[in-house]
Amino acid sequence: MREVCRVADVLQRPIFPENSKQANVPFYERHGFVMKETMGIIINDDAPTLWIMVREPVAAELTAAP
């Protein structure tokens, strides 16, 4: 995850994971992601909930390697 975040920071791109397990939300939050909304997918009566999250890029000068 650190490498994905590092590359996104260098490229100044946000990351938008779609998480289908509420238990994973703290993992993403530890890496700087913020939950934007929840959404249910209507496929059948067993439709999962998605936690839509985003991590905005950190300024490149803050992520440069020494």
Rosetta constraint file for C-alpha pairs under 8 A:
AtomPair CA 1 CA 5 HARMONIC 6.21 0.50
AtomPair CA 1 CA 31 HARMONIC 7.68 0.50
AtomPair CA 2 CA 6 HARMONIC 6.01 0.50
AtomPair CA 2 CA 31 HARMONIC 7.66 0.50
AtomPair CA 3 CA 7 HARMONIC 6.15 0.50
AtomPair CA 4 CA 8 HARMONIC 6.20 0.50
AtomPair CA 5 CA 9 HARMONIC 6.10 0.50
AtomPair CA 5 CA 15 HARMONIC 7.85 0.50
AtomPair CA 5 CA 57 HARMONIC 7.83 0.50
AtomPair CA 6 CA 10 HARMONIC 6.27 0.50
AtomPair CA 6 CA 63 HARMONIC 6.99 0.50
AtomPair CA 7 CA 11 HARMONIC 6.15 0.50
AtomPair CA 8 CA 12 HARMONIC 5.68 0.50
AtomPair CA 8 CA 13 HARMONIC 5.00 0.50
AtomPair CA 8 CA 14 HARMONIC 6.52 0.50
AtomPair CA 8 CA 15 HARMONIC 7.12 0.50
AtomPair CA 8 CA 57 HARMONIC 6.25 0.50
AtomPair CA 9 CA 13 HARMONIC 6.34 0.50
AtomPair CA 9 CA 14 HARMONIC 7.93 0.50
AtomPair CA 9 CA 57 HARMONIC 4.64 0.50
AtomPair CA 9 CA 58 HARMONIC 5.36 0.50
AtomPair CA 9 CA 59 HARMONIC 6.73 0.50
AtomPair CA 9 CA 60 HARMONIC 6.07 0.50
AtomPair CA 9 CA 63 HARMONIC 7.02 0.50
AtomPair CA 10 CA 60 HARMONIC 5.61 0.50
AtomPair CA 10 CA 63 HARMONIC 7.47 0.50
AtomPair CA 12 CA 57 HARMONIC 5.21 0.50
AtomPair CA 12 CA 58 HARMONIC 7.30 0.50
AtomPair CA 12 CA 59 HARMONIC 7.43 0.50
AtomPair CA 12 CA 60 HARMONIC 7.37 0.50
AtomPair CA 13 CA 56 HARMONIC 6.96 0.50
AtomPair CA 13 CA 57 HARMONIC 5.63 0.50
AtomPair CA 14 CA 54 HARMONIC 6.71 0.50
AtomPair CA 14 CA 55 HARMONIC 5.50 0.50
AtomPair CA 14 CA 56 HARMONIC 4.46 0.50
AtomPair CA 14 CA 57 HARMONIC 5.37 0.50
AtomPair CA 15 CA 54 HARMONIC 5.56 0.50
AtomPair CA 15 CA 55 HARMONIC 5.20 0.50
AtomPair CA 15 CA 56 HARMONIC 6.70 0.50
AtomPair CA 15 CA 57 HARMONIC 7.93 0.50
AtomPair CA 16 CA 52 HARMONIC 7.18 0.50
AtomPair CA 16 CA 53 HARMONIC 5.68 0.50
AtomPair CA 16 CA 54 HARMONIC 4.63 0.50
AtomPair CA 16 CA 55 HARMONIC 6.75 0.50
AtomPair CA 17 CA 52 HARMONIC 6.51 0.50
AtomPair CA 17 CA 53 HARMONIC 5.74 0.50
AtomPair CA 17 CA 54 HARMONIC 6.73 0.50
AtomPair CA 18 CA 50 HARMONIC 6.14 0.50
AtomPair CA 18 CA 51 HARMONIC 5.96 0.50
AtomPair CA 18 CA 52 HARMONIC 5.02 0.50
AtomPair CA 18 CA 53 HARMONIC 6.53 0.50
AtomPair CA 19 CA 24 HARMONIC 7.19 0.50
AtomPair CA 19 CA 25 HARMONIC 7.52 0.50
AtomPair CA 19 CA 50 HARMONIC 5.46 0.50
AtomPair CA 19 CA 51 HARMONIC 5.06 0.50
AtomPair CA 19 CA 52 HARMONIC 6.48 0.50
AtomPair CA 19 CA 53 HARMONIC 7.68 0.50
AtomPair CA 20 CA 48 HARMONIC 6.70 0.50
AtomPair CA 20 CA 49 HARMONIC 5.96 0.50
AtomPair CA 20 CA 50 HARMONIC 4.62 0.50
AtomPair CA 20 CA 51 HARMONIC 6.23 0.50
AtomPair CA 21 CA 25 HARMONIC 7.36 0.50
AtomPair CA 21 CA 49 HARMONIC 7.77 0.50
AtomPair CA 21 CA 50 HARMONIC 7.35 0.50
AtomPair CA 21 CA 51 HARMONIC 7.58 0.50
AtomPair CA 22 CA 51 HARMONIC 7.12 0.50
AtomPair CA 24 CA 28 HARMONIC 6.69 0.50
AtomPair CA 25 CA 29 HARMONIC 6.19 0.50
AtomPair CA 25 CA 35 HARMONIC 7.91 0.50
AtomPair CA 25 CA 51 HARMONIC 7.69 0.50
AtomPair CA 26 CA 30 HARMONIC 6.15 0.50
AtomPair CA 27 CA 31 HARMONIC 6.87 0.50
AtomPair CA 28 CA 32 HARMONIC 6.68 0.50
AtomPair CA 28 CA 33 HARMONIC 5.36 0.50
AtomPair CA 28 CA 34 HARMONIC 7.81 0.50
AtomPair CA 29 CA 33 HARMONIC 4.68 0.50
AtomPair CA 29 CA 34 HARMONIC 6.13 0.50
AtomPair CA 32 CA 55 HARMONIC 5.87 0.50
AtomPair CA 33 CA 53 HARMONIC 6.08 0.50
AtomPair CA 33 CA 54 HARMONIC 5.24 0.50
AtomPair CA 33 CA 55 HARMONIC 4.34 0.50
AtomPair CA 33 CA 56 HARMONIC 7.72 0.50
AtomPair CA 34 CA 53 HARMONIC 5.38 0.50
AtomPair CA 34 CA 54 HARMONIC 5.45 0.50
AtomPair CA 34 CA 55 HARMONIC 6.31 0.50
AtomPair CA 35 CA 51 HARMONIC 6.70 0.50
AtomPair CA 35 CA 52 HARMONIC 5.89 0.50
AtomPair CA 35 CA 53 HARMONIC 4.21 0.50
AtomPair CA 35 CA 54 HARMONIC 6.52 0.50
AtomPair CA 36 CA 51 HARMONIC 7.71 0.50
AtomPair CA 36 CA 52 HARMONIC 5.68 0.50
AtomPair CA 36 CA 53 HARMONIC 5.34 0.50
AtomPair CA 36 CA 54 HARMONIC 6.91 0.50
AtomPair CA 37 CA 51 HARMONIC 6.14 0.50
AtomPair CA 37 CA 52 HARMONIC 5.32 0.50
AtomPair CA 37 CA 53 HARMONIC 7.21 0.50
AtomPair CA 38 CA 49 HARMONIC 6.66 0.50
AtomPair CA 38 CA 50 HARMONIC 5.49 0.50
AtomPair CA 38 CA 51 HARMONIC 4.58 0.50
AtomPair CA 38 CA 52 HARMONIC 5.83 0.50
AtomPair CA 39 CA 49 HARMONIC 5.57 0.50
AtomPair CA 39 CA 50 HARMONIC 5.13 0.50
AtomPair CA 39 CA 51 HARMONIC 6.62 0.50
AtomPair CA 39 CA 52 HARMONIC 7.43 0.50
AtomPair CA 40 CA 47 HARMONIC 6.51 0.50
AtomPair CA 40 CA 48 HARMONIC 5.92 0.50
AtomPair CA 40 CA 49 HARMONIC 4.40 0.50
AtomPair CA 40 CA 50 HARMONIC 6.13 0.50
AtomPair CA 41 CA 47 HARMONIC 5.48 0.50
AtomPair CA 41 CA 48 HARMONIC 5.97 0.50
AtomPair CA 41 CA 49 HARMONIC 6.49 0.50
AtomPair CA 41 CA 50 HARMONIC 7.58 0.50
AtomPair CA 42 CA 47 HARMONIC 5.40 0.50
AtomPair CA 42 CA 48 HARMONIC 7.95 0.50
AtomPair CA 43 CA 47 HARMONIC 5.69 0.50
AtomPair CA 58 CA 62 HARMONIC 6.85 0.50
AtomPair CA 58 CA 63 HARMONIC 7.09 0.50
AtomPair CA 59 CA 63 HARMONIC 6.89 0.50
AtomPair CA 60 CA 64 HARMONIC 6.21 0.50
